[in-house]
Amino acid sequence: MGPYKYLLVSHDAALAILMTGIIKAKEVTTVADSIAMAIPVFEKEKHEIVVVDLETPGLDGVKFVRALKKVSPNVQVIVLASASSGDAMFLVL
């Protein structure tokens, strides 16, 4: 199987650079710095894997994950959350 198409959604530039470096070792990556920016990118490119920082500004991160799963049930989602967003993490699961 060829490389997966990742969509990384994070407002934190340092985190985005770190994650992009890790993922790009083997995969294709698109980076969006807001959830609002990520939606049209995902709709156009149909990524197989989405890495989303729940604290990214724009729309609610939990609603974003649910919307992704509704549009593309097979998309794999990796959620990044700080200790302060613990309750939201349970809503995503």
RABELTA-V289928 format. One record per residue. N is the residue number from 1. RES is the residue in three letters. OMEGA is omega in radians with two decimals (* if undefined). Layout:
n = {N:N}
res = {RES:RES}
omega = {OMEGA:OMEGA}
This chain:
n = {1:2:3:4:5:6:7:8:9:10:11:12:13:14:15:16:17:18:19:20:21:22:23:24:25:26:27:28:29:30:31:32:33:34:35:36:37:38:39:40:41:42:43:44:45:46:47:48:49:50:51:52:53:54:55:56:57:58:59:60:61:62:63:64:65:66:67:68:69:70:71:72:73:74:75:76:77:78:79:80:81:82:83:84:85:86:87:88:89:90:91:92:93}
res = {MET:GLY:PRO:TYR:LYS:TYR:LEU:LEU:VAL:SER:HIS:ASP:ALA:ALA:LEU:ALA:ILE:LEU:MET:THR:GLY:ILE:ILE:LYS:ALA:LYS:GLU:VAL:THR:THR:VAL:ALA:ASP:SER:ILE:ALA:MET:ALA:ILE:PRO:VAL:PHE:GLU:LYS:GLU:LYS:HIS:GLU:ILE:VAL:VAL:VAL:ASP:LEU:GLU:THR:PRO:GLY:LEU:ASP:GLY:VAL:LYS:PHE:VAL:ARG:ALA:LEU:LYS:LYS:VAL:SER:PRO:ASN:VAL:GLN:VAL:ILE:VAL:LEU:ALA:SER:ALA:SER:SER:GLY:ASP:ALA:MET:PHE:LEU:VAL:LEU}
omega = {3.14:-3.13:3.07:3.04:3.12:2.93:3.12:-3.10:3.13:3.08:-3.09:-3.06:-3.13:3.11:3.13:3.13:3.13:-3.11:3.12:3.11:3.13:-3.07:-3.07:3.08:-3.10:-2.94:3.08:-3.05:2.96:-3.12:3.05:-3.09:3.04:3.12:3.12:3.11:-3.07:-3.06:-3.14:3.10:3.13:-3.13:-3.12:-2.96:3.09:3.12:3.10:-3.08:3.10:3.04:-3.07:3.03:-3.09:-3.11:3.10:-3.10:-3.14:3.08:3.09:-3.11:3.12:3.12:3.12:3.14:3.12:3.12:3.10:-3.10:3.12:-3.12:-3.07:-3.05:-3.10:3.14:3.08:-3.09:3.02:-3.08:3.05:-3.10:3.05:3.12:-3.11:3.13:-3.10:-3.14:3.13:3.13:3.13:3.11:3.14:-3.11:*}
